Amino acid sequence: MVLSMIFFHFFFGLPFVMYFLPSIIALARSKRDLLAIFLLNLFLGWSIIGWIVALVWAAKNDVPAMAR
């Protein structure tokens, strides 16, 4: 029982968190483009370049919106 839980978390929990790390960071930082970052991460996160772009986008500071 305990061994199966360890196996599950090691092979499904940690990779899931690592794959969606850019989306988790964007959610924690309350990013304005959260949906766009999530979709990029979901569809192109399998490629290293897509994952890195999503990570940089999630970590980047938002530019304040200018009111007219």
C-alpha positions in Angstrom: 0.0 0.0 0.0 2.7 2.5 1.0 4.9 1.4 -1.8 2.2 2.0 -4.4 1.5 5.5 -3.0 5.2 6.3 -3.3 5.3 4.9 -6.8 2.2 6.9 -7.8 3.6 10.2 -6.4 7.1 9.7 -7.8 6.0 8.9 -11.4 2.7 10.9 -11.6 2.9 13.6 -9.0 6.3 15.1 -9.4 6.3 15.1 -13.3 2.9 16.7 -13.3 4.0 19.5 -11.0 7.2 20.0 -13.0 5.3 20.1 -16.3 2.9 22.7 -15.1 5.4 24.7 -13.1 5.1 27.8 -15.3 1.3 27.7 -14.8 1.7 27.3 -11.1 4.1 30.2 -10.9 1.7 32.4 -13.0 -1.2 31.5 -10.7 0.9 32.2 -7.6 1.9 35.6 -9.0 -1.6 36.5 -10.2 -0.5 37.1 -13.7 -2.7 39.0 -16.0 -2.1 36.5 -18.9 -2.7 33.4 -16.8 -4.9 31.6 -19.3 -2.5 32.3 -22.2 0.4 31.0 -20.1 -1.6 27.9 -19.1 -2.6 27.2 -22.8 1.0 27.6 -24.0 2.2 25.3 -21.2 -0.5 22.8 -21.9 0.0 22.5 -25.7 3.7 23.4 -26.2 5.1 22.5 -22.8 6.2 19.1 -24.1 8.8 20.9 -26.2 11.7 22.3 -24.1 11.4 25.7 -25.9 7.6 26.0 -25.2 8.2 25.1 -21.5 11.0 27.7 -21.2 9.0 30.4 -22.9 6.0 29.8 -20.6 8.4 29.8 -17.5 10.0 33.1 -18.5 6.6 34.6 -19.3 5.3 33.5 -15.9 8.3 34.9 -14.0 8.4 38.2 -15.8 6.9 41.2 -14.1 3.7 42.7 -15.6 3.9 46.1 -17.0 1.3 48.4 -15.3 -1.8 49.0 -17.4 -2.1 52.6 -18.5 -5.5 54.2 -18.0 -6.7 56.6 -20.7 
